[in-house]
Structure formats: structure tokens, C-alpha cells
Amino acid sequence: MDLDAMLGDLGELVVRESFSADHRAVARSAEVVAGQGYRRLGSRAETIVIGGVTHLRWTFGTPRVLLLGHHDTVWPIGSLLDRPWSVSGGIARGPGVFDMKAGLVQMFHALAALPSPEGVCVLITGDEEVGSPTSRALVEESARACAAAFVLEASAEGGALKIARKGTSMYEVLAHGRGAHAGLDPGRGANAGVELAHQILAVTGIADQVNDGEADGGRTAHGSLGPATVTPTVLSAGTTANTVPALARLAVDVRVPTLSAQRRVDELMRALSPRIGGTRLEITGGPNRPPLEHASSAGLFALARKVAADLGLAPLSGVGVGGASDGNFTAGAGCPTLDGLGAVGGGAHADDEHVVVAEMPGRAALLAGLIRASLG
């Protein structure tokens, strides 16, 4: 693998900012990504725009292997001014360099190293960082047609592959009450804020109920994802300081190690009931990404370790992580999935985001070997 060429491609992607919320910027980024794909693979991308968001797909023959990534980032336009693209001391920096533009570069170079990309589908989405609202169906559709999905998200610490991911759910609890003057006649009101306080306590107890029912507490055969977590986050109530709140709302973040835990959380969230007379509850939201359970990655992880050994690379490790990716969708669609095959580095979504450039050729070679072995 030509490291200088890889760094040239990486710089080209990083300087083309692609903040998820800016659909025009994402479209411009897609043009650059498509250009790199054409340059490396000799094939033009299928451009798919859904809800104003630009996604790219290459299909070579009848797909059996899905390569999955995203080109949007969490960094607002203008972040390059404070975090310019640079390579110094073997470290590449810049917004989105680790999550996950280096992974895209490694993917293109891996495919270019194969005699033929026949049997591969490449899907690069433009809204992963905001939960994949327009691309989820596209990801799942592509995964169902394949026997393996390799996700080019950044690696875990030390280059570890991600062999399990927690599933995610997001809820909003709305407490509807009845407004009244807080000084003249508070008894006429039904305080939605106080009702919400009761619900916060109820929500915080859901995780214990779920984890007590999980046979292994959320543990997997390789390390631990940890237990399910149900976390109240953003809350608000009322309109003025002298009015009994008629409405209060609470956001709830849920992370679960198993699909059964995700379903049980959903049951308990929807079973919440009001405690104060004159109030009612409205529960919105629900599961977003299913968990990527260890069973989905076990076979591919074993294959990756063999490929790495055959290539003379350092032994691979695998970890479970709390964050979600589009790999959760491919696993949920029934496609064996291995995640974290992208860059080695750190600082995703943080000021110290970086990539260890010397690792890029080896990671590309690992991916190429995995594709070759999976296609037989």
C-alpha cells in the first residue's frame, strides 16, 4: 500500500468539511468521495439523495460482502480554522480524520489492491452521526443481500476491533398538567413539573429491573458491554415563575447490550403511569439502533485474526463498546458484522482527534485480506 497516496487522499477528504446538519456541505463532500472512488476503482458511484442527504453506493456484480462507512462528521463548518489538516510526527489531524475519513481512504485502497472488486457492495452514508434517519433503510437493504458486513468505523483503543456494540433507544416523556396562578390559586393546577419529578425517579429504576432479568448482566463471551443504562438527560417545565407548569418534558437515553433488554426497556417505558391527579403522560420515541451482539461478529473476528496472522500483523484484540454505529443496523438485519476496521488513533468527536498514519497500510491490507477470504 502506498502511504503517501493514502495521505494525499486523506487530506483531500478532511479539507472538504461535511458537517451532518449542513446538507450542502455533505453533498460537496460526496462529490470528493465519489471522485476518489472513481480514481481508485475505475467505477462511478451511484448517488442517492434521500431527504436532502447525499449517500454513495458502488455495486460490483452480485454483492456478498458489504463495506460500510459514512462521510459526514460532527464538526461544524469552519472547524478547519482551529483544527487544520496536518501530518506531523507520524500523526494526522483534522476534523473527521479519525471518525471516519481515514477509514474511507483505507477502504478504497484495500479494494484497489484486489484483483477485482466483484462481489462487493460499498455504501457510504451522509447522516450516520445524527442517527442515520434517511439511510437506515438503505443500510438494512444492502446488508440483507450480503453474507458479511465490514464497517470502517474507527478502531477502539490500540486498534482493537469492535466485536459488540450496545443498542440505543431515545425517548421523550411528556407530562401534561393544568396551569394555574402559583400565588392566587395553585390548587386549581395540576403540576406537570412535580409529575415529571416522579417519572424521573421511575425511569432511573428501569435499568435495575431490566438488568436483574438479564441472565449474564449484559456480559458477552469477549469482555463486557456492561449492563443496560437508562439515563434521564434534558428536562424542562413551565413557562413563567408564577405559573403552575402545564407541561414538562424529559429526554431519556437508553443503552442496552441485548435485544431482549431493549424490548424490556421499551415495555417498561410505555408502562409509566401518572402519580398526580389531573396529569397525564405521553411517551414518544423508542429503539433507534439494535445491539450488535457478539454472536454476530464471532465468526468474522476469528477470520480477521487469522488474516492478520497470515499477513504478519500484530495479533488483533476485540472489545465491546457502548457507542452505536450503522453496524448495529447490519447486525440487526441478520448480516454477520465486524466493526472498527477503520483507522488506528483516537479522539473521536474531540479536540485531540488523530490518526496514526503508519497503521493505515496495515489496516488496508487487513481489510483486503478479509474481503478476499470472505469471497472465497
N, C-alpha and C positions, 0 to 999 in steps of 0.2 A: 504494500500500500504506500502511496506517495504522500507523506505527511505534509510537505509544502503545498501540494494541491488541495489537500483536505483543509488546511488552514486558510487558503485563499477562498475556498467555498464557504467556510465558516464565517469569515469576515464579511463576505457579501451578504449572508443572511442576517447577521447581527446588526449591521448598519441599516438594514431595512426594518424599521420598527413595526411591530404588529400587535399593538395593544388590543385585547379581545373586544373591548367596547367600541372601538373605532373600526367600523366595518370597511371604510375606505382604505384605511391602513392595512387591514387584513387582506383586502383584495390586491393591494400593491405587493404585499409580501408574497401572496400566492403566485404572482407573476414571476418573482425571482426564484421561488422554489421550483416552479414548473420549468423555468429555464435551466436550472441545474439538473433536473431530472432528464430533460431532453439532451443536455450536453453529455451526461454520463451514461444514459441508457439508450439514446437514439430513438426515443419514443415520446410522443406528445401526451401530456396529461389530459384526462377528462376533467373539465372544470365544472363543478357542481355548486350552484348558488342556492341556498335554502334560507329563507328569512333574511336575506341580505348578507349572509355569511358565506365566504368562499372556501370550498373544500376541493381537494385534488385526489384523483384516483388514476392509477395505471393498472391495467389488467393484461396479463401475458398468458394467452392460452386459457385453459380451464384451471382456475385457481385452486390450489390445495394448501398453500401457505399464505397467510395474511401478515404483512408488515404494517404496523400501525404507529402513527405519530401525530403530532399537531404542530402547527407553525405559529399559533397565537401565543402571546405572553401576558404576564400580569403587569408589565411595565408601561405606564402612561407615555404617550408620545412626548418626546423631549428628554427622556431619561438618559439618552446618549450624552447629553451635555455634561452630566455629573458622573456618568459611568461609561466612558468612551471605550470602544473596541480597542483591545491591546493584547499583545503577546509579549510577556517578559518573564525571564527566569523559568521558562517551561510552563507558564500558566497563562491561559487565555481568559480574558474578562470582557464583560459587556452584558447588557440586559438580554436575558433569554439564552445566553451562551450555554448554560448547563441544562436549563429546562425550557425547550429541549432541542435547540438548533444544532448542537453538536451531534445529537443522535440522528438527525436527518442526514447530515453530511456522512456520517459513518454508514448509514443505510444505503445511500446512493453508491458509495464506493464499494461496499460489500457486494451489491448486485452487479456492479460493473466488473468485478473480479470473477464472476461466474461465467462459464462458457455460454450460458443462456439463462434469461430470467423466466423461461417457460414454466408455468405452474404457480406463478407468484402474483398476488394482488397487493398493491401498495395503496394505502389510504392515509392521507394527511389532512386532518381536520383543522378548522379555524375557530373552534369555540370550546375546546377542552377545558380551558382554565375557568370557564364560567359554568361548568356542569354539562356541556355538550347538548344544549337544548335543541339545536337544529340538526345535529349529526348523529344522535344516538341511534335512530332507526337505520341510518346508513352503516354505522359500525356493526350493528347486530346483523343486518342483512349480509354484509360481507363476511362476517365470522361464520355464519351458518353454512356457508358454502365451502369452508376450509377445515382441514384436519389439524391445523396448528396456527396459533397467532403469536407473533413475536412483537413485543411492544418496546419501542425505542425510547421510552421514558428514561430519565437519568437513573444511574445506579444508586444503590444505598451506600452507606459509608464504606470506604475501602474497596469500592467496585462490586459489592455484593449484589446479586440478582434478587429481584423481589418475587418471592415464591408464594406470597399470600398478601392480600390487602383486605382491610376492613371494608364492609359495605357502608353506605351513607344514606341517611334519611334526614329530611328537613321538614319541620312542622312550624305552624303558627297557631297559637292558642289565643282566641279572641274571647274576652269576657264582656258580655253585653249587660249593662245595668240600666239604671234610671237616674237621670240627672236631677239635681235639686240644689237650692241655695245652701251652702255649707253652714251659714250662720243663722239664717232665718228659720229654715225648716229642714234640717238634714234628714230627719226621719222619713220624709217623703221619698228620699232617694234610695237606690239600691247600688251600693258602692262597687263598681266594677274593679277598682284597684284592689280593694280588700279581697274580693273574689279571686283575683289573679294571684294574690299572695298565697291563698290556699292551694291554688293549682301549681304554683312553683314548688311547693313542698311535695305535692302529689307526684309531680314529674320527676323530682330528684329521687323518689323511691322506686321508680320503674326499673332502673338498671339492676337494683338488687333482686327484684322479682325475676327478671329475665336470667341473670347470671346464676341464681340459685337453681334454675331449671335446666341449665346447660350441663351436660354430662361431664365435660372437661374444663368448664370455666372459660371456654374460648381458646384453649390451647390446641396447637397443631403438632404434628409429628416433628416438625423442624422449628424449634423455638416456640414463641408465644406471641400471638397477636394481642393478648390481654383481653380483659373482659369487655362486654358491651358498655358503652358510656352514653348517657342521656343527659345533655348539658343545657340548662336554660342559659340563653345568651342575651339578646337585646330585648328590653322591655320598656313599655311606656304606658301612661294612663293619664286621663284627664285633659282638660283644656285650660282652665284658669284655677288660681289658688283658692278661690272661694266657691268652687262648684264641686259637688259630689260627682266623681267620674262616672260617665255613662258608658265609656268604652275603655278597655285596657287590652294590650296585646303583648304576647311573649313569643320570641323565636326560640326554637329548640333544635339543637344539633345532636344527631344520633350517629354513633359509630358502632358497628356490630361485626363480630368475627364469623358468624354463620348466617345462612339464610333463615334457619329456624328462629334465631334470635331476632332477626329483622322483622319477621312476621309477628312474633310475640310482642315486640315493642309497638308495632302498629296496632295490634288488638288493644293493648293497654292504653295507648294514647287516645284511641277513639272511644274508650270506655270511661274517660274522665267525666265527672258529673259535677254540677254546681253545688256549692255548700251554703250559699246565702240566698234567702228568698228574694224573688224578683229579678234574679240574674239568670242568664243562660250562656252556654258555651258554644263556640263554633271552632272546630278543629279542621285546619286546612293543611295541605302538603302531604307528604308521605315518603316512601322509599324513592331514592334517586338512583343510586348505583348498588347492585347486588354485591355481596362479598366475592372476592377472588379467593376461593378456598384452596388449601394445599393440594387437595386431590386433583385439581385442575392443572397444576403445574408440575406435579411429581415426575411424570414421565419425561417431560421436556427438560426439566432441570437435570435429571440423570443423564440425558443425552448431551446437554451442554457441558457437563463436567467431563464426559468422555471426549467430546470435541476439543475442549480446552487442553486436555492432557495430550491428545494426539498432535496438537499444534505447538506443544511445548510452552503453553501459557501457564501462569500461576494457577494453583487449584482454586476453583470457584467456591464461594460461600453463598448461602441463600438466607434471606430474612423475611419475616412478615412485617408489614408496616401499616400504620393507621390511616395514611392518606389514600385517596382513591384515584383511579385513572380510567381511561377508556378500556383498559384491560379487564376491569370489573364487568363491563358490558359483554366483551367477547367470552369471558368465562361463563357469565350468566346465560349466554346464548348456546352454551354447550360445547364451545370450542376450547380444547386444551390450550392454555395460555401461559407464556413465560414473559415476565415484565422486568424492567430495569436493565435492558440490554444496551442502553444508550451510554452517555458519557460517564467517565470517572471524574469526580470533582466534588463540589459541594456548594452550599449557599443558595439553594433554590429559593426564589422569591425574596432574597435578602441582599444587602449591600455588598456582601463578600462572594456573590455568585462567581464561580470559576470552574474551569476545566483543566485537567492535567493533560496537556497535549500529547505527551509521549505515549499515553494509553490509547489514543484514538486508533492507530493502525491495528493494534491487537484486538480491540473490540470489534472493529470492522471485519477482521479475519474470523473472529469467533462467530459473528452473525452469518458470514458467508458459509462457514462450515456447517452451521445449524441448518441453513436452508438446503444445502446440498444433501445433508443426511436425512432431512425430513422428506425430501422429494424422491429419495432412493436412487 
